[in-house]
């Protein structure tokens, strides 16, 4: 039984349509998009296609789905999205400068439809959804001693910062790790952390099991604290807390 349908980075692609439509029609599961709706990879498109405009149309389609099913669809922000709705100092990679104003308006007009993170518990397993994963070392760098206060919840803090335009927090989403370029931090933000930074992360260094996209991969990578799923394929969490390939119903196994 599907509890959460997971849609990794879209980047203008169409792989998400059938799983989303089938899930909406035949289940009561929630559907979570892990961010990065725009800025397609040119190598995935025929050069004759106006692929950037196609990506905008796909983005509009996803926004309309969220409006139609506000309680079932969760739209997270990725680093590419933040380049338009926070600032290009967060991300300017493959930015669509020709259509930038239109994209910025889409985000601004629909700001309340998006969030930075989501969490759920299934079968006593605590799952954290974000674009790239949430590490306590990054949280401590940004919040300091505040993270130790009673009732502190990083999911609420991140989402409240987004909705209130708290740029002291939002600016820190531009912190990337060493694998993403010279001068990076050891611990990247929830929009920038590379899967290679997570290989040796211990459970006590995060807030739960992280489900992310962000790093384009041929096959999903599952480690002790994280599943990296940016493979142009849908996945789902079942009632036992297993991560399952939507197309094959194969349960993903950890690498170690």
C-alpha positions in Angstrom: 0.0 0.0 0.0 1.4 3.4 -1.0 1.7 5.9 1.9 3.8 8.5 0.2 4.5 8.7 -3.6 8.0 10.3 -4.1 8.8 12.3 -7.2 12.5 13.3 -7.4 13.9 16.1 -9.5 11.6 16.9 -12.5 13.7 19.4 -14.5 11.0 19.6 -17.1 10.6 15.8 -17.5 7.4 13.9 -17.8 8.1 10.7 -15.9 6.0 11.8 -12.9 2.7 12.1 -14.7 1.4 8.5 -14.8 2.5 7.6 -11.2 0.9 10.8 -9.9 -2.3 10.5 -11.8 -2.7 6.8 -10.9 -1.9 7.5 -7.3 -4.5 10.3 -7.1 -7.1 8.2 -8.8 -6.6 4.9 -7.0 -5.2 5.7 -3.5 -5.4 8.2 -0.7 -1.6 8.5 -0.5 0.2 11.8 -0.2 2.5 12.8 -3.1 5.7 14.6 -2.5 7.9 16.4 -5.1 11.5 16.8 -4.0 12.1 20.0 -5.9 14.0 21.2 -9.0 11.1 21.7 -11.4 13.0 23.8 -14.0 16.4 24.2 -15.6 16.5 21.0 -17.8 19.6 19.2 -18.6 20.3 20.0 -22.3 21.7 16.6 -23.0 18.3 15.0 -22.3 16.5 17.0 -25.0 16.5 17.1 -28.8 18.2 20.4 -29.7 15.2 21.4 -31.8 12.9 21.4 -28.8 12.2 24.6 -26.9 12.9 22.6 -23.7 13.0 25.5 -21.3 9.5 26.6 -22.3 8.4 22.9 -22.0 9.8 22.9 -18.5 7.8 26.0 -17.6 4.6 24.4 -18.9 5.4 21.3 -16.8 5.9 23.5 -13.7 2.6 25.2 -14.3 0.9 21.8 -14.6 2.4 20.8 -11.2 1.3 24.0 -9.5 -2.3 23.4 -10.8 -2.2 19.9 -9.4 -1.2 21.3 -6.0 -4.1 23.7 -6.1 -6.5 20.9 -7.0 -5.2 18.6 -4.3 -3.8 20.9 -1.6 -3.9 18.3 1.2 -2.4 15.4 -0.9 0.4 17.0 -2.8 3.6 18.5 -1.2 5.9 20.7 -3.2 9.4 21.0 -1.9 12.0 23.5 -3.1 15.3 22.6 -4.7 18.5 24.5 -5.2 17.4 25.4 -8.8 14.1 26.7 -7.5 15.8 28.8 -4.9 17.8 30.5 -7.6 14.5 32.1 -8.8 12.5 32.6 -5.6 15.3 33.6 -3.2 18.2 34.7 -5.3 20.7 33.5 -7.9 23.4 33.6 -5.3 21.8 30.3 -4.1 22.0 28.7 -7.5 22.5 30.0 -11.0 23.4 26.7 -12.7 21.6 26.3 -16.0 19.3 29.3 -15.0 16.8 30.2 -17.7 17.6 33.9 -18.0 15.4 34.4 -21.0 12.3 33.4 -19.0 13.5 34.3 -15.5 10.9 37.0 -14.8 8.0 34.7 -15.7 9.5 31.9 -13.5 10.0 34.3 -10.6 6.4 35.5 -10.8 5.2 31.9 -10.8 7.0 31.3 -7.5 6.0 34.6 -6.0 2.4 34.3 -6.9 2.3 30.7 -5.4 4.7 31.1 -2.5 2.3 29.4 0.0 2.2 26.3 -2.1 5.8 25.4 -1.5 7.9 24.4 1.5 11.5 23.3 2.3 11.0 20.1 4.2 8.4 17.5 5.3 8.5 14.7 7.8 6.4 11.6 8.5 6.5 8.5 10.7 5.6 5.1 9.3 5.9 1.9 11.2 7.9 3.7 13.9 10.4 5.0 11.3 10.9 8.7 11.1 11.4 10.0 7.6 12.7 13.5 6.6 12.0 14.7 3.1 14.1 17.6 1.6 15.9 18.3 -1.6 19.3 17.3 -0.4 19.1 16.2 3.3 19.3 17.9 6.7 22.5 17.6 8.8 22.7 18.7 12.4 26.1 20.3 11.8 24.6 22.6 9.2 21.6 23.4 11.5 24.1 24.2 14.4 26.0 26.5 12.0 22.8 28.4 11.2 20.8 28.3 14.4 23.6 28.0 17.0 22.4 27.3 20.5 18.8 27.9 19.4 18.7 24.3 18.1 18.9 23.1 21.7 15.8 24.9 22.9 12.8 22.9 24.0 10.4 22.3 21.2 12.9 23.1 18.5 11.8 21.4 15.3 13.9 21.9 12.2 11.1 21.1 9.7 9.0 23.8 11.2 11.9 26.3 11.4 12.8 25.8 7.8 9.2 26.1 6.5 8.4 29.1 8.7 11.6 30.8 7.4 10.3 30.3 3.9 6.8 31.6 4.5 8.0 34.6 6.5 10.8 35.6 4.1 13.4 35.1 6.9 16.4 35.9 4.8 18.9 35.3 7.6 17.9 31.7 7.3 17.1 31.5 3.6 20.5 32.9 2.7 22.1 30.0 4.5 20.4 27.6 2.0 23.2 28.6 -0.4 25.9 26.8 1.7 27.1 24.0 -0.4 29.5 21.2 0.6 33.1 20.4 -0.6 31.8 18.0 -3.3 30.0 20.8 -5.0 32.9 23.1 -5.6 36.0 24.7 -4.1 35.3 26.7 -1.0 32.4 24.6 0.1 31.5 23.6 3.7 31.9 20.2 5.1 28.2 20.2 5.6 25.9 21.5 2.9 22.4 22.9 3.3 19.2 21.0 2.7 19.3 22.3 -0.9 23.0 21.6 -1.6 24.3 18.6 0.3 25.9 16.0 -2.0 25.2 12.3 -1.5 28.9 11.7 -1.2 28.9 13.8 2.0 26.4 11.3 3.5 28.2 8.0 3.1 29.7 8.1 6.6 26.9 10.1 8.3 25.7 8.4 11.5 22.0 8.4 12.6 22.7 10.8 15.5 24.0 13.4 13.1 20.6 13.9 11.5 16.9 14.0 12.5 15.7 10.8 10.9 16.1 8.9 7.7 16.5 11.4 4.8 14.8 11.0 1.4 16.3 13.3 -1.2 16.9 14.0 -4.9 19.5 16.6 -6.0 22.3 14.3 -7.2 21.6 12.9 -10.7 22.2 9.2 -10.6 21.7 6.1 -12.8 20.5 4.0 -9.9 19.2 5.0 -6.4 21.7 5.0 -3.6 20.6 3.9 -0.1 22.8 4.3 2.9 22.2 4.1 6.7 20.8 7.6 7.0 19.7 8.6 3.5 18.1 7.5 0.2 19.2 9.5 -2.9 16.5 9.0 -5.6 17.2 11.4 -8.5 16.9 8.7 -11.2 14.0 10.0 -13.4 11.7 7.4 -11.6 9.0 7.5 -9.0 9.3 5.7 -5.7 7.0 5.2 -2.8 6.9 4.5 0.9 4.7 1.6 1.8 2.9 0.9 5.1 6.0 -0.9 6.5 8.3 2.1 5.8 10.0 0.4 2.9 11.2 2.5 -0.1 9.8 0.8 -3.2 10.4 1.4 -6.9 7.1 2.4 -8.4 7.5 0.7 -11.7 8.8 -2.6 -10.5 7.5 -2.8 -6.9 11.1 -3.8 -5.8 12.1 -2.8 -2.3 15.3 -0.8 -2.3 18.1 -2.3 -0.2 20.9 -0.5 1.6 24.3 -0.5 0.0 25.7 -1.4 3.5 
